[in-house]
Every structure is written in C-alpha cells, then in structure tokens.
Amino acid sequence: MKRKRRSWVAVLTGTLVIIGAGATVAPTAWPQPAQARGTGGDILRAEASRVALSAPGLPGTVSARSTRLTYASSDTHDAPTTVVGTYLEPTLPWTGPGERPLVAYAGGTQGQSAECAPSALLSQVVRYQPPADMVFEYDAIAIYQLLARGMAVVMTDYHDFGTPGIHNFLNRKTQGYAVLDSARAALRLPGSGFGPASPVVLYGYSQGGMAAAAAAELQPQYAPDLNLRGAYVGGPLVGPQDYIARSDGRPGIAPAIGWILNGIAADYPDTRPVLDAALNDTGKSIMRDSIGKCGGGLSGAFVQPQDTARWTTSGQPLTAVIDSSPELKKVFDEQRLGGLTPAVPVRLYSARNDNGVAPFPAVRGVAANWCGGGAPVQLEADASVPPMSGFVGTHDVAFFPSLTTSQQWVIDRVADVPAPVNCAALP
C-alpha cells in the first residue's frame, strides 16, 4: 500500500504536488448517487469538474478538461452497482501513432472515506482532516506525465467512494471491474472523440497495481469489447491476507487492516458473525474507527494496538483466525491475484528490496503464474531502491523510479511495438 498521508514524505522525496499558494482548498461537489442500470460502463451522469495538477520539476500546469462520471459497474457478486470516476482530456495534441489512447488509471491507497476518494483528490491534491490526518495525491505525478504526452486519462474511485456503502479495500473483482468500466464510460462520453475500438492501456501502482492487474485478468471475460493494448502493474498488493501478514505489528498500520475487514464484512454478510465472534472490543473498535479516515488517520493510528493478536478473542493473529474459518478463508482467497491470465502484454514492476506490503517474491509468483498461462510478461526487478523501513518504506519510494520507463512502454503498446517478454528467465 502506497501510503500518502505524511507531509514530510513529500519533502524527503522531493515530489510534493502543489496547487498554488492557497492553504485551504474546498472539495469539488460530488455527483449525487444514481441508480445502477444498464451494462457496465453506461454513463449515468456526467458533469464538468476541476483538476489541479502541478509539480516541482515539471513545466507549468497541464491543461486538461475534467469530467466527473457516474457509471454502471458490477459488484463482487456480479450484481449491478454504481461507481464514480474522473475523465481527463488533455488540451495537448497526441503526437504518437494512430488515435489518442486512453489510460485507465488505478489510484493508490487513500482511505475509507468519500472525502479522500482517488479522483476527488485531483481537485484538491492535499486533503487534511484534523487533527493529524493528511493525504497527498502522489498519483498526480504519473497522471501529469501521461497528460503531458497527449494521452487521455480516466481514474476510477473504486466502489463505494461517492456512492452509498463502505469502500471494499483490496477487493480484487470490484477493483478490476471499476477500472474496466471506467474505460468503457470514457470511451462512450459524448464529444471525447473516442470510438469503441480506441486503444486502452491499464496503469496503476500499489493498490492501483493490484487493481490494474485484476482488470487485466478479468478483461477477457468481463470486457472483451475493449481494445486493450497492455497493462502496467507497479508494486501490486497480491492479496489482502498477504498484506495483513506482512503488516501485522507495524506502527500505524491498524486502520488499513480495519479497512480490509470493513470491506469484507460489507461485501460478504456470512462473514459478519464470524468476525463478530473472533474480534474483541479492541478489534471491533479499530474497525469502527477506520471508517471515514483518509490515509489511515495519524491521530489514532499509533495509539491502537498494532499486533492483531490483541484484537482477537482467541489471542491469535488475524491470519490464523482467517485460516481457521472456512467462511473467511474462502473470501480472502478470492481476492488473490494470479488465478486468471491476462490476454495482453503486461509489464510488472517490483522493487527487489520491498520488504513491506508488496514483496518481490509474491510479485514474481504472479508473473510466473501469468507466464505459465501464456501471457506476454516482462518483470522488472528494480534493485536501485535500497531497503527502507519506518514511515517511508522501499515500497513508497519505489513509486517514483517505476515511472521512468513505464510510460514509454505504454506508448510502445499503442504503437504495436513487439512487447518485451522475459518469462523464460524471470528475475
């Protein structure tokens, strides 16, 4: 999980996204929820919105027309639902081959509150909740670069951001569906200049990497109508149970585990009595307190017990509780990447020294599964980012070098350049 909540993280990395001199930015009004109807990607509402994109070292502010979309999608049980996202059309021309491509951008982790939904932050960049909860939209760096190259971008807010419900953090299917249907919606937007055969590329890092990977896996069956050219998958979280196991006991991580449990309980009602019996008052309190937090909520993240064995009635860590419950185990296993095979070229990026939430061996395992299914995969194992832990980890910092070559890879897919593959000798 790429955590974006600390003001000094941006100072250390030198990549703070800014919007100008104003210290306070009012949020853009959300579209009112619309009843889900039609097929995935049908536009239920579209309205002009505003976007703020500027960053040190990048010339000026990219001029883009921004449209907030409410569109139809599917939930984890394949029932109709509604999702919100933002479409960005650059005013700069596309100078590459063929028609302008659309990048379906999957954002990184923000929280479990509509106020910190990924595309909503494009109108704010910085979101502050007193007394100590602050989120920076780091994804704006990548989106800025894509727009500066003349590529259009659509960014989903995933499920239950801006619509009634609880955001189901790290749900494989709903993340993938939301990304694919955001592309469908952007292609159908009147005046966008797109057609049904316009080229589409998936792009994401961290939670966004998981979402882009899930979308690539689901696309052959769920959205075969998309002219999908490839998927860039950076530092993906392979599954929520793996995330809990890697994060258990780490300072400040309690709210994110709470987001996972809240989403599971909301999506799978048969798990609610299991969780209710397994969690003690501490665990239940963390679940309640996590809702409505952006970036984890620093004010409470460090006073809560970080060891999940202190959350359970049995004194076992959460991973043991999951393994011992058929209901929970089945649901958590459904969220893992690697069970399906993409039909398009994939570039997987992983920092070799990422010992946090997206460790290299797990990412390599996904690459091996996809290669075994016949997918053209290039796995980039980046050893340039040193081992780091604490508030700023290797996983956080690796977001920036991951951008270096990924966008040229996107252009090459649009140009039908043969995709590089290293399945025969995975790093």
C-alpha positions in Angstrom: 0.0 0.0 0.0 1.5 3.3 -1.1 0.8 5.5 1.9 0.3 9.2 1.1 -0.6 10.8 4.4 2.6 12.4 5.7 3.7 15.9 4.7 7.4 15.2 5.3 7.3 12.2 3.0 6.9 14.6 0.1 9.8 16.7 1.4 12.1 13.7 1.6 11.3 12.5 -1.9 11.2 16.0 -3.4 7.9 15.3 -5.2 5.3 17.3 -3.3 2.4 18.0 -5.6 1.1 21.6 -5.2 -1.7 23.7 -6.5 -0.6 27.2 -5.6 -0.3 29.5 -2.6 -3.7 28.8 -1.0 -3.6 26.8 2.2 -7.2 25.6 2.1 -8.9 24.1 -0.9 -12.6 23.4 -1.0 -13.6 20.0 -2.4 -15.4 19.7 -5.6 -19.1 18.8 -5.1 -19.8 15.1 -5.7 -22.4 13.9 -8.2 -25.5 12.6 -6.4 -25.7 8.8 -6.5 -27.6 7.4 -9.4 -29.5 4.1 -9.5 -27.4 1.5 -11.2 -28.8 0.4 -14.5 -27.7 -0.8 -17.9 -24.5 -2.6 -18.7 -21.0 -1.9 -17.3 -19.7 1.4 -18.4 -23.0 3.0 -19.1 -22.8 6.7 -18.1 -25.5 7.6 -15.5 -24.3 11.1 -15.0 -21.5 13.4 -16.3 -20.6 16.9 -15.2 -17.7 19.2 -15.5 -15.2 19.2 -12.6 -11.9 20.9 -11.9 -8.4 19.5 -11.5 -5.2 20.8 -10.1 -2.0 19.3 -11.4 1.4 20.9 -10.8 4.6 19.5 -9.6 8.2 20.7 -8.9 10.5 20.0 -11.9 7.6 19.7 -14.3 6.9 22.7 -16.5 3.7 24.5 -15.7 0.3 23.0 -15.2 -1.1 20.6 -17.8 -4.3 21.9 -19.2 -7.0 19.3 -19.2 -10.7 19.2 -19.4 -12.1 17.3 -16.5 -15.4 15.5 -16.3 -16.7 13.7 -13.2 -18.5 10.5 -14.3 -21.1 8.3 -12.5 -21.2 5.0 -14.4 -22.6 1.5 -14.1 -20.4 -1.4 -13.0 -20.6 -4.7 -11.2 -20.1 -5.6 -7.5 -18.1 -8.6 -6.2 -21.2 -10.8 -6.7 -21.6 -9.6 -10.3 -24.7 -7.6 -9.5 -25.2 -4.1 -10.9 -23.8 -1.2 -9.0 -22.6 2.4 -9.4 -19.1 3.9 -9.4 -17.7 7.4 -9.7 -14.6 8.5 -11.5 -12.9 11.3 -13.4 -12.1 11.6 -17.1 -9.2 14.0 -18.1 -8.9 15.1 -21.7 -5.6 16.9 -22.4 -5.7 20.0 -24.5 -2.2 19.0 -25.8 -2.3 17.0 -29.0 -1.5 13.4 -29.3 1.6 13.1 -31.5 2.1 9.4 -31.3 0.9 6.8 -33.8 -2.8 6.3 -34.5 -5.6 7.9 -32.5 -5.2 9.2 -29.0 -5.0 6.4 -26.4 -7.0 6.2 -23.2 -5.2 5.2 -20.0 -7.4 3.7 -17.4 -5.6 4.8 -14.3 -6.0 2.9 -11.0 -5.1 5.0 -8.0 -3.2 4.1 -4.9 -4.5 3.8 -1.3 -6.3 6.8 0.1 -8.6 5.5 2.9 -12.2 4.6 3.5 -13.9 7.9 3.2 -15.6 9.5 0.2 -13.7 12.7 1.0 -10.4 11.1 0.1 -11.5 9.2 -3.0 -8.7 9.0 -5.6 -10.1 11.1 -8.4 -11.7 13.6 -5.9 -8.2 14.5 -4.7 -7.3 15.6 -8.2 -9.3 18.7 -7.5 -7.5 19.2 -4.1 -4.2 17.4 -4.2 -3.9 17.9 -0.5 -6.6 16.7 1.8 -6.4 17.5 5.6 -8.6 16.1 8.3 -7.9 17.5 11.8 -6.0 16.9 14.0 -3.3 14.9 12.1 -4.7 13.1 9.0 -3.3 14.4 5.7 -3.2 12.8 2.3 -1.2 13.9 -0.8 -2.2 12.7 -4.2 1.1 11.3 -5.5 -0.7 9.7 -8.4 -0.9 13.2 -9.9 2.8 12.9 -10.8 2.1 10.0 -13.1 -1.1 11.4 -14.4 0.6 14.7 -15.2 3.2 12.9 -17.3 0.6 10.9 -19.2 -1.4 14.1 -20.0 1.7 15.9 -21.0 2.3 13.2 -23.6 -1.2 13.9 -25.0 -2.8 10.7 -23.6 -6.3 10.9 -22.1 -6.7 9.5 -18.6 -9.7 8.1 -16.7 -9.4 7.5 -13.0 -11.9 5.4 -11.1 -12.7 6.0 -7.4 -13.4 2.3 -7.0 -16.6 1.1 -5.3 -18.4 3.0 -2.6 -16.5 6.2 -2.9 -19.1 8.9 -3.6 -21.9 6.4 -3.6 -23.6 4.8 -0.5 -21.7 1.9 1.1 -18.3 1.1 2.6 -15.3 1.1 0.3 -14.2 -2.6 -0.1 -10.5 -2.0 0.1 -8.4 -4.6 -1.8 -11.4 -6.4 -3.3 -9.9 -8.0 -6.4 -13.1 -8.2 -8.6 -14.7 -4.9 -7.8 -11.4 -3.0 -8.3 -10.9 -4.7 -11.6 -14.5 -4.1 -12.7 -14.3 -0.5 -11.7 -11.2 0.1 -13.8 -12.5 -1.7 -16.9 -15.9 0.1 -16.7 -14.2 3.5 -16.2 -12.6 2.9 -19.6 -15.9 1.9 -21.1 -17.5 5.0 -19.7 -14.8 7.3 -21.0 -15.0 5.8 -24.5 -18.8 6.4 -24.5 -18.6 10.0 -23.3 -20.1 12.3 -26.0 -17.5 14.6 -27.5 -14.5 12.7 -26.3 -13.6 11.7 -29.9 -13.2 8.0 -28.9 -14.8 5.1 -30.7 -15.4 1.5 -29.5 -12.0 0.4 -31.0 -9.9 3.2 -29.4 -6.7 1.9 -27.8 -6.8 1.4 -24.0 -4.0 0.8 -21.6 -4.3 -0.1 -17.8 -1.9 1.6 -15.4 -1.5 1.5 -11.6 0.9 1.2 -8.6 0.4 -0.4 -5.2 -3.4 -0.8 -4.6 -3.6 0.6 -8.1 -1.2 -2.1 -9.3 -3.5 -4.7 -7.8 -6.5 -3.1 -9.4 -4.7 -2.8 -12.8 -3.6 -6.5 -12.5 -7.1 -7.6 -11.6 -8.5 -5.7 -14.5 -6.1 -7.4 -16.9 -7.0 -10.8 -15.5 -10.8 -10.1 -15.8 -10.9 -8.3 -19.1 -11.0 -11.3 -21.5 -14.3 -12.5 -19.9 -15.7 -9.2 -18.5 -14.8 -6.6 -21.1 -13.7 -8.3 -24.3 -15.1 -5.3 -26.2 -12.2 -3.1 -25.0 -9.3 -2.7 -27.4 -6.9 -3.3 -24.6 -3.2 -3.0 -25.6 -1.4 -3.7 -22.3 -1.3 -3.3 -18.6 1.4 -1.6 -16.5 1.3 -3.1 -13.0 3.6 -1.5 -10.4 4.3 -2.9 -7.0 0.9 -4.8 -6.7 -0.5 -6.0 -3.5 -1.1 -9.6 -4.3 -3.9 -10.2 -1.8 -5.3 -8.8 1.5 -4.3 -11.7 3.6 -0.7 -11.4 2.5 -1.0 -7.7 3.3 -2.2 -8.4 6.8 0.5 -10.9 7.4 3.3 -8.6 6.2 1.9 -5.6 8.1 0.9 -7.1 11.4 2.6 -5.3 14.2 3.9 -2.4 12.1 3.3 1.1 13.5 0.4 3.0 12.1 -1.0 0.1 10.0 -4.1 -0.7 12.1 -6.5 1.5 10.1 -5.7 -0.2 6.8 -6.3 -3.6 8.2 -9.6 -2.2 9.6 -10.5 -1.1 6.0 -10.0 -4.6 4.8 -12.2 -6.1 7.5 -14.9 -3.5 6.9 -15.0 -4.2 3.2 -15.1 -8.0 3.7 -18.0 -7.7 6.2 -19.9 -5.4 3.9 -19.5 -7.5 0.8 -19.9 -10.9 2.3 -22.6 -10.9 5.0 -21.9 -14.5 6.0 -18.5 -13.4 7.4 -20.1 -10.8 9.8 -21.0 -13.3 12.6 -17.5 -14.9 12.2 -15.8 -11.6 12.6 -18.1 -10.5 15.4 -17.2 -13.7 17.4 -13.5 -13.6 16.5 -12.8 -9.9 17.4 -12.7 -8.5 20.9 -13.7 -4.9 21.8 -10.3 -3.6 20.6 -10.7 -5.2 17.2 -14.2 -4.0 16.8 -13.3 -0.5 17.9 -10.5 -0.4 15.3 -12.9 -1.4 12.5 -15.3 1.3 13.6 -12.6 4.0 13.9 -11.1 3.2 10.5 -14.3 4.1 8.6 -14.1 7.7 7.4 -10.4 8.0 7.7 -8.1 9.3 4.9 -4.6 7.9 4.8 -5.0 6.0 8.0 -5.8 8.8 10.4 -2.5 9.5 12.1 -4.2 10.8 15.2 -5.3 7.4 16.2 -3.1 5.1 14.2 -0.3 4.9 16.7 -2.2 4.6 19.9 -4.1 1.5 18.7 -2.5 -1.9 19.3 -0.6 -2.9 16.1 -0.3 -6.6 17.0 -3.5 -8.2 15.7 -3.3 -10.9 18.3 -4.5 -8.2 20.7 -7.6 -7.7 18.5 -9.0 -11.3 18.8 -10.9 -13.2 21.4 -8.6 -16.2 20.9 -5.3 -14.2 21.2 -4.3 -15.5 17.7 -3.2 -13.1 14.9 -5.8 -12.3 12.3 -4.1 -14.5 9.7 -4.6 -17.5 12.0 -8.2 -16.6 12.5 -8.7 -16.4 8.7 -7.1 -19.7 8.2 -9.2 -21.4 10.8 -12.5 -20.1 9.4 -13.8 -21.7 6.1 -16.0 -18.6 5.5 -13.2 -16.1 5.9 -10.6 -18.3 4.1 -12.8 -18.7 1.1 -13.4 -15.0 0.8 -9.8 -13.9 1.3 -8.6 -16.5 -1.2 -11.0 -15.0 -3.8 -9.1 -11.7 -3.5 -5.7 -13.1 -4.6 -4.1 -12.2 -7.9 -2.7 -14.9 -10.2 -5.6 -17.2 -10.7 -6.5 -15.9 -14.1 -4.3 -15.0 -17.1 -4.3 -11.6 -19.0 -4.7 -11.7 -22.7 -2.5 -8.6 -23.3 1.2 -7.7 -22.7 1.9 -6.9 -19.0 4.8 -5.0 -17.5 5.3 -5.9 -13.9 7.5 -3.7 -11.7 8.7 -4.7 -8.3 11.4 -3.3 -6.1 13.7 -6.2 -5.0 14.2 -4.7 -1.6 10.5 -4.1 -1.0 10.1 -6.0 2.3 6.8 -4.3 3.1 3.4 -4.8 1.6 4.3 -5.9 -1.9 7.4 -8.1 -1.5 9.2 -9.2 -4.6 8.8 -13.0 -4.2 5.0 -12.5 -4.2 5.0 -10.3 -7.3 7.3 -12.8 -9.0 4.9 -15.6 -8.2 2.1 -13.7 -10.0 4.4 -13.2 -13.0 5.2 -16.9 -13.1 1.5 -17.8 -13.0 0.7 -15.4 -15.8 3.7 -16.7 -17.9 2.5 -20.2 -17.3 -0.8 -19.3 -18.7 0.8 -17.9 -21.9 0.7 -14.2 -21.1 3.5 -12.0 -22.6 5.0 -10.7 -19.3 8.0 -8.5 -18.6 9.0 -8.5 -14.9 11.3 -5.6 -13.9 13.1 -6.3 -10.7 14.5 -3.0 -9.5 17.4 -3.2 -7.2 18.1 0.5 -7.2 15.9 1.4 -4.3 17.7 0.5 -1.0 16.0 -1.3 1.9 14.0 1.2 3.9 11.6 0.9 6.7 9.6 3.1 9.1 7.4 5.9 7.9 8.9 5.9 4.4 9.5 2.4 3.1 11.0 1.0 0.0 7.5 0.4 -1.4 6.7 4.1 -1.1 9.9 5.4 -2.7 9.9 2.9 -5.5 6.8 4.6 -6.9 9.0 7.2 -8.5 11.6 5.2 -10.3 8.8 2.9 -11.5 7.6 5.9 -13.6 10.9 6.2 -15.5 10.3 3.6 -18.2 6.7 2.6 -17.7 5.2 5.5 -19.8 7.4 4.8 -22.9 6.2 1.2 -22.5 2.7 2.4 -22.7 3.4 4.4 -25.9 5.1 1.3 -27.4 2.0 -0.8 -26.8 -0.2 1.8 -28.6 2.3 1.8 -31.5 2.1 -2.0 -31.7 5.9 -2.4 -31.0 6.5 -6.0 -30.1 6.2 -6.3 -26.3 9.4 -7.3 -24.3 9.0 -10.7 -22.5 11.3 -12.3 -20.0 9.2 -15.3 -18.9 11.9 -17.7 -19.9 14.3 -16.2 -17.4 12.3 -14.4 -14.7 14.5 -12.3 -12.4 
